[in-house]
Amino acid sequence: MARPDTAPPVPTDAPAPDVLPGLLTGTADREAVATDRSGYRPASLPDGVVRATRVEDVVDTLRWATAHRVPVVPRGAGSGLAAGASAHAGEVVLDLSGMDRILEIRPADQVAVAEPGVLTGDLDAAAHEHGLFYAPDPASAAYCSIGGNIATNAGGLRCAKYGVTRESVLGLDLVLADGRRVRTGRQTVKGVAGYDLTSLVVGSEGTLAVVVGATLRLRPRPDETATLAAHFADVGTAAAAAAAITAARLQPSVLELLDEATLLAVDAARGTSLRSSGSAMLLAQCDGRGAQADIAALGAVVGRFTPHHRSTTDPVEAAGLLEARRAALPSLELTGDVFIEDVAVPRSQLAAAVEGIAAISARTGVRIATVAHAGDGNLHPIVVVPRGESVTEGPAWEAAGAVFTLALGLGGTLTGEHGVGILKRAWLREEVGDDSLDLQRAVKAVFDPLGILNPGKAI
């Protein structure tokens, strides 16, 4: 796998620096990296931040941190939604956003090599120049980074067909907690040599190693796309239609659900009139040869639940519909402070989940807007509170906990793509069990025996 630079690694027996080069300790610097978009507010600021631009910066930081037993919080674009990149006093933030080079695109192999600070949308745009695309497509693609996507195993709009980030990561260039560099994985599409350390690191939320480079799988741009928008009387019916699409063995590349509260927020922010057509909306897209036939079959299923649906092959109209979905969270953020949850349930339980979330909102009096990657059962209930009110305590946090319990009760999971971070650790044992959690902590100790990498997160 190509390295992000050509400099030789620092010998592991070289003395660690007494003073950390590049450490910024000004209040403004520390405030800028103290937390993410989760709504979590740390009680204190980190001790400092290193803004890495080279692999050597990462190596130096981790060797220094190991020598001085200082916890390090790796950070990408700060777009995380589970407080996985939040930092407190006694910790140093390692900001990787400056490592933002696309090092190589090899069209013949359909592979890209990129540094962790590359924005997801920028990588996709670069791939488009070669007739390719990068499949993971978070709604935050314009401002989230490849490293953050790897840390949380991010999904997105296209994951219904193409899977989450793990399916697109072939190999990683890592720096371990003690400053050693390790390469995992391969440049080939197939490969089973040794344990799959690449997949282990993907989704580990910066607790095992720091990603400094990634070899990523690209895919051919589809010849055709066709898009469908359907409007429903209520969100439960929309969810039932999504489940029926899955039951009919149809596989759209995109299948997104937006409830009434979300539609109203998007309309207010963008000047659209989505809510006027119904209280809930499904947005579907099929791609590849036969996309129009596929969308027609999907429309036939949807037609059993609502007469209000239309399809288009116009790329401009389709882009507008997809942008409305991407605007859901920013639009809701204009109405108050938010905490976006990230539960997933079996797709057959999607309607029960959205109806249960509505009941929780009614019972607690907490406003909850729901969007979902309906194609894989991943729901994002968004708790909205008045500006300045905490989303991680009081009624808002009670409602969030009730949603977690609901998802687990339906055979689901606490997180489909945002990670556990700080905010969901209290529920993790309930999902995975004692033995599994103990095993995961033992794995963490092998990679990071001093426990300095992103402590208090994920597990």
C-alpha positions as a printed Julia matrix, in Angstrom:
459×3 Matrix{Float64}:
   0.0     0.0     0.0
   1.32    3.43   -0.86
   2.43    5.46    2.12
   1.18    9.04    2.62
   4.79   10.28    2.34
   8.24    9.05    1.45
  10.0     9.85    4.73
  11.4     6.86    6.62
   9.66    5.94    9.89
  11.19    7.22   13.1
  13.16    4.46   14.88
  11.15    3.15   17.79
  14.21    3.21   20.06
  14.82    6.94   19.5
  14.12    9.03   22.61
  10.7    10.68   22.72
  10.78   14.48   22.76
  10.43   16.16   26.18
   8.42   18.98   24.63
   5.72   18.18   22.09
   6.44   20.06   18.84
   3.52   22.07   17.51
   1.39   21.87   20.66
  -1.06   24.8    20.71
  -2.39   25.77   24.12
  -4.27   29.01   23.46
  -7.87   29.13   24.66
  -9.27   29.7    21.17
  -7.29   26.74   19.8
  -8.56   24.45   22.54
 -12.17   25.64   22.28
 -12.16   24.95   18.54
 -11.47   21.23   19.05
 -13.19   20.49   22.37
 -16.24   18.72   20.95
 -18.14   17.7    17.83
 -21.68   18.15   16.45
 -23.26   15.76   18.96
 -24.52   18.42   21.35
 -22.28   17.09   24.12
 -20.59   19.83   26.14
 -17.35   18.84   27.89
 -16.94   20.15   31.43
 -13.43   21.4    30.63
 -11.14   22.13   27.7
  -8.33   19.85   26.5
  -4.8    20.82   27.48
  -3.8    21.52   23.89
  -4.03   20.55   20.23
  -1.52   19.4    17.61
  -2.56   20.2    14.06
  -0.9    17.44   12.07
   0.04   17.99    8.44
   2.48   15.08    8.05
   2.7    11.52    9.31
   5.76   12.55   11.33
   3.55   14.91   13.34
   1.36   11.96   14.32
   4.37    9.76   15.15
   5.97   12.49   17.3
   2.72   13.17   19.14
   2.05    9.55   20.01
   5.62    8.82   21.03
   5.54   11.87   23.31
   2.13   10.89   24.67
   3.35    7.37   25.45
   6.47    8.66   27.18
   4.48   11.1    29.31
   1.29    9.0    29.71
  -0.91   11.71   28.17
  -4.24   10.68   26.6
  -4.69   11.66   22.93
  -8.02   12.3    21.19
  -7.77   11.88   17.38
 -10.02   14.28   15.51
 -11.01   14.72   11.88
 -13.56   17.27   10.66
 -15.44   17.38   13.98
 -18.68   16.26   12.33
 -19.22   13.29   14.67
 -22.54   12.85   16.41
 -21.72   10.63   19.42
 -19.11   12.8    21.2
 -16.4    10.44   19.99
 -14.0    13.34   19.34
 -14.79   15.33   22.49
 -11.84   16.11   24.76
 -11.37   17.21   28.37
  -8.67   18.58   30.64
  -5.69   16.24   30.83
  -6.05   15.24   27.17
  -4.4    16.47   23.96
  -6.31   16.62   20.67
  -4.56   15.32   17.55
  -6.22   17.23   14.71
  -5.81   15.36   11.4
  -7.86   17.69    9.21
  -4.67   19.19    7.72
  -3.65   15.82    6.28
  -5.97   16.32    3.34
  -4.24   15.03    0.22
  -5.66   12.56   -2.28
  -2.39   10.78   -2.97
  -3.39    8.58   -5.86
  -6.31    7.47   -7.99
  -5.72    4.36  -10.08
  -8.66    4.04  -12.49
  -7.53    0.68  -13.88
  -7.66   -0.84  -10.38
 -10.61    1.3    -9.22
  -8.61    2.32   -6.15
  -7.8     5.6    -4.4
  -5.19    6.34   -1.73
  -6.05    9.23    0.56
  -5.03   10.89    3.81
  -7.55   10.99    6.69
  -8.41   14.69    6.38
  -9.74   14.4     2.82
 -13.41   15.37    2.74
 -15.65   12.54    1.58
 -17.37   14.65   -1.06
 -14.01   15.8    -2.44
 -12.86   12.2    -2.9
 -16.1    11.34   -4.66
 -15.72   14.37   -6.95
 -12.14   13.39   -7.8
 -13.27    9.85   -8.6
 -16.0    11.22  -10.9
 -13.28   12.7   -13.14
 -12.27    9.11  -13.92
 -15.79    7.75  -14.42
 -15.83    6.3   -10.91
 -17.43    7.09   -7.55
 -16.78    6.52   -3.86
 -19.78    4.62   -2.54
 -20.05    5.72    1.13
 -22.27    8.78    1.0
 -23.07   10.31    4.42
 -25.51   13.22    4.41
 -22.55   15.21    5.75
 -20.31   14.26    2.78
 -19.54   17.9     2.03
 -17.88   18.42    5.41
 -17.05   15.03    6.98
 -13.65   13.41    6.48
 -12.44   10.02    5.33
 -10.67    9.43    8.66
 -13.83   10.15   10.6
 -15.83    7.89    8.3
 -13.34    5.1     8.96
 -13.41    5.73   12.71
 -17.19    5.31   12.89
 -17.74    2.97    9.92
 -20.02    5.63    8.45
 -22.85    4.73    6.11
 -25.0     7.21    4.24
 -27.59    7.48    1.53
 -26.14    4.86   -0.85
 -25.48    2.22    1.8
 -28.74    0.41    0.98
 -26.98   -1.07   -2.04
 -23.24   -0.49   -1.56
 -22.78   -1.02    2.16
 -21.03    1.1     4.76
 -17.44    2.37    4.87
 -15.95   -1.01    5.83
 -16.95   -2.43    2.43
 -14.88    0.28    0.71
 -11.68    0.14    2.8
  -9.06   -2.22    1.41
  -6.08   -1.25    3.55
  -4.9     1.24    6.16
  -1.68    2.99    7.11
  -1.72    3.34   10.89
   0.3     4.82   13.72
   0.02    2.81   16.93
  -0.16    4.35   20.38
   3.62    4.07   20.87
   4.42    5.7    17.51
   5.07    2.57   15.45
   3.74    2.52   11.89
   1.76   -0.47   10.69
   0.13   -1.24    7.37
  -2.94   -3.47    7.24
  -4.95   -4.94    4.42
  -4.09   -4.91    0.77
  -4.55   -3.22   -2.6
  -6.5    -6.12   -4.09
 -10.27   -6.52   -3.91
  -9.84   -9.99   -2.37
  -7.39  -11.12    0.28
  -7.47  -13.26    3.42
  -3.86  -13.3     4.61
  -3.82  -13.12    8.4
  -6.43  -11.65   10.7
  -8.51   -8.85    9.21
  -7.0    -5.96   11.18
  -8.32   -3.47    8.66
 -11.93   -4.3     9.46
 -11.12   -4.3    13.17
  -9.8    -0.75   13.02
 -12.72    0.47   10.9
 -15.37    1.5    13.4
 -13.0     1.49   16.39
 -13.45    5.26   16.94
  -9.77    6.08   17.26
  -9.28    3.77   20.25
  -6.89    1.27   18.59
  -4.69    3.31   16.27
  -4.57    6.57   14.33
  -5.31    6.32   10.61
  -2.83    8.3     8.5
  -3.67    6.81    5.1
  -6.27    4.6     3.47
  -6.5     2.53    0.3
 -10.12    2.78   -0.78
 -12.25    0.93   -3.27
 -13.91    2.96   -6.02
 -16.75    1.81   -8.27
 -17.82    2.57  -11.84
 -20.28    5.41  -12.18
 -23.68    3.95  -13.11
 -24.87    4.39  -16.68
 -28.38    5.35  -15.57
 -30.2     6.58  -12.5
 -33.9     6.93  -11.82
 -35.41    8.57   -8.77
 -38.8     8.31   -7.07
 -40.44   10.54   -4.48
 -43.51    9.27   -2.65
 -45.71   11.09   -0.13
 -47.8     9.44    2.57
 -50.54   10.31    5.02
 -48.36    9.31    7.99
 -44.84    8.1     8.77
 -45.96    4.62    9.81
 -47.4     4.0     6.35
 -44.22    5.3     4.74
 -42.15    2.92    6.86
 -44.43    0.02    5.96
 -43.94    0.83    2.28
 -40.16    0.8     2.75
 -40.37   -2.62    4.4
 -42.53   -3.85    1.52
 -39.85   -2.75   -0.97
 -37.33   -4.92    0.86
 -39.77   -7.83    1.06
 -40.28   -7.57   -2.71
 -36.52   -8.27   -3.18
 -35.93   -4.86   -4.7
 -32.61   -3.15   -3.97
 -32.56    0.58   -4.59
 -29.25    2.35   -4.11
 -31.02    4.99   -2.0
 -34.13    4.59    0.15
 -34.67    7.46    2.59
 -37.57    8.35    4.87
 -38.45   11.8     6.21
 -41.22   12.44    8.76
 -43.5    15.45    9.1
 -41.32   17.4    11.54
 -38.36   17.02    9.2
 -40.33   18.05    6.11
 -41.57   21.18    7.87
 -38.05   22.12    8.9
 -36.67   21.58    5.38
 -39.52   23.6     3.86
 -38.87   26.49    6.26
 -35.12   26.46    5.6
 -35.2    25.96    1.83
 -38.48   27.5     0.75
 -39.81   24.18   -0.57
 -43.31   22.72   -0.11
 -42.63   19.04    0.58
 -45.06   18.86    3.5
 -47.97   20.02    1.34
 -47.95   16.64   -0.43
 -48.13   14.5     2.71
 -46.98   13.99    6.3
 -44.09   11.7     5.35
 -41.89   11.13    2.33
 -39.91    8.27    0.87
 -37.08    9.05   -1.52
 -35.75    6.18   -3.61
 -33.12    5.92   -6.32
 -32.08    3.03   -8.53
 -28.89    3.0   -10.57
 -27.2     1.0   -13.29
 -28.58   -0.48  -16.46
 -32.25   -1.16  -15.99
 -32.67    1.65  -13.46
 -35.91    2.83  -15.05
 -37.41   -0.64  -14.96
 -36.31   -1.03  -11.35
 -37.86    2.27  -10.31
 -41.09    1.29  -12.06
 -41.19   -1.95  -10.07
 -40.51   -0.01   -6.9
 -43.29    2.43   -7.78
 -45.72   -0.46   -8.16
 -44.97   -1.54   -4.58
 -45.25    2.01   -3.25
 -48.54    2.43   -5.1
 -50.14   -0.09   -2.75
 -49.62    2.43    0.07
 -50.13    5.81   -1.61
 -51.19    7.2    -4.98
 -48.91   10.19   -4.49
 -45.63    9.23   -6.1
 -43.66   10.32   -9.11
 -40.41    9.28  -10.75
 -37.81   11.14  -12.78
 -34.65   10.52  -14.76
 -33.78   14.22  -14.79
 -30.47   14.52  -12.91
 -31.2    18.11  -11.84
 -34.55   17.19  -10.31
 -33.02   14.13   -8.66
 -30.17   16.19   -7.21
 -32.71   18.59   -5.72
 -34.57   15.77   -4.01
 -31.35   14.29   -2.6
 -30.26   17.71   -1.41
 -33.53   18.06    0.49
 -32.63   14.88    2.36
 -29.1    16.1     3.07
 -30.58   19.34    4.38
 -32.6    17.58    7.09
 -30.13   17.98    9.97
 -28.96   21.52    9.08
 -32.6    22.58    8.77
 -33.5    21.17   12.18
 -30.41   22.79   13.68
 -31.9    26.14   12.68
 -34.88   25.47   14.98
 -33.01   24.61   18.2
 -30.22   22.54   19.7
 -30.25   18.94   18.53
 -29.05   15.46   19.4
 -29.21   13.1    16.44
 -29.59    9.47   17.43
 -28.52    6.56   15.29
 -30.36    3.33   16.03
 -31.01    0.49   13.62
 -33.65   -2.23   13.62
 -34.45   -5.2    11.38
 -36.05   -3.74    8.28
 -39.28   -5.57    8.98
 -39.51   -3.62   12.26
 -39.11   -0.16   10.72
 -42.78    0.79   11.07
 -42.84   -0.36   14.72
 -39.74    1.75   15.35
 -41.07    4.99   13.86
 -44.4     4.55   15.62
 -42.61    3.83   18.9
 -40.49    6.96   18.51
 -43.63    9.04   17.93
 -45.11    7.58   21.12
 -41.95    8.44   23.09
 -42.14   12.02   21.83
 -45.79   12.29   22.86
 -45.15   10.74   26.29
 -42.13   12.88   27.19
 -43.18   16.1    25.48
 -39.8    16.18   23.72
 -39.77   17.14   20.06
 -38.29   14.32   17.97
 -37.96   14.48   14.19
 -37.09   11.24   12.39
 -35.18   10.59    9.19
 -34.04    7.13    8.21
 -31.91    5.15    5.81
 -34.96    2.99    5.33
 -33.18    0.6     2.98
 -31.16   -0.87    5.86
 -33.33   -0.06    8.88
 -31.07    2.72   10.2
 -33.11    5.46   11.89
 -31.97    8.92   12.97
 -34.44   10.25   15.56
 -33.36   13.87   16.09
 -34.14   15.3    19.53
 -34.71   19.06   19.27
 -34.74   21.35   22.33
 -34.88   25.14   22.74
 -31.61   26.94   22.06
 -29.2    26.67   24.99
 -31.05   23.78   26.67
 -29.05   20.6    27.23
 -29.77   17.62   25.03
 -27.78   15.24   27.25
 -29.76   15.6    30.48
 -33.34   16.06   31.64
 -36.37   15.15   29.5
 -34.36   15.2    26.26
 -31.92   12.61   27.54
 -34.78   10.56   29.01
 -36.38   10.48   25.57
 -33.06    9.47   23.97
 -32.68    6.6    26.42
 -36.21    5.44   25.67
 -35.35    5.33   21.96
 -32.26    3.22   22.68
 -34.37    0.82   24.73
 -36.99    0.68   21.98
 -34.41   -0.22   19.35
 -32.87   -2.99   21.45
 -36.33   -4.35   22.22
 -37.04   -4.64   18.5
 -33.9    -6.69   17.96
 -31.86   -3.67   16.87
 -28.69   -1.86   17.8
 -27.64    1.35   19.54
 -25.77    2.64   16.51
 -25.78    1.89   12.82
 -23.09    4.32   11.69
 -22.31    7.15   14.14
 -20.49    5.08   16.75
 -20.88    4.72   20.51
 -18.61    7.61   21.5
 -19.3     8.87   25.0
 -23.04    9.17   24.72
 -24.03    5.51   24.29
 -21.5     3.69   26.46
 -24.0     3.27   29.29
 -26.16    1.07   27.05
 -23.4    -0.9    25.33
 -23.19   -3.76   27.81
 -26.94   -4.34   27.45
 -26.47   -4.89   23.72
 -23.24   -6.88   23.5
 -23.11   -8.69   26.85
 -20.4    -9.05   29.49
 -18.17  -11.57   27.75
 -18.11   -9.71   24.45
 -17.35   -6.4    26.14
 -14.53   -7.96   28.15
 -13.07   -9.44   24.96
 -13.22   -6.08   23.19
 -11.43   -4.39   26.08
  -8.75   -7.07   25.93
  -8.22   -6.31   22.23
  -7.95   -2.62   23.06
  -5.23   -3.42   25.61
  -3.16   -5.24   22.96
  -3.17   -2.21   20.66
  -2.99    0.42   23.39
  -1.66   -1.06   26.64
  -1.46    2.32   28.39
  -4.99    3.26   27.38
  -4.0     6.65   25.96
  -5.92    6.53   22.66
  -9.31    8.24   22.92
 -10.03    6.96   26.45
 -13.62    6.72   27.62
 -15.01    6.27   24.1
 -16.56    3.36   22.2
 -16.14    0.59   24.77
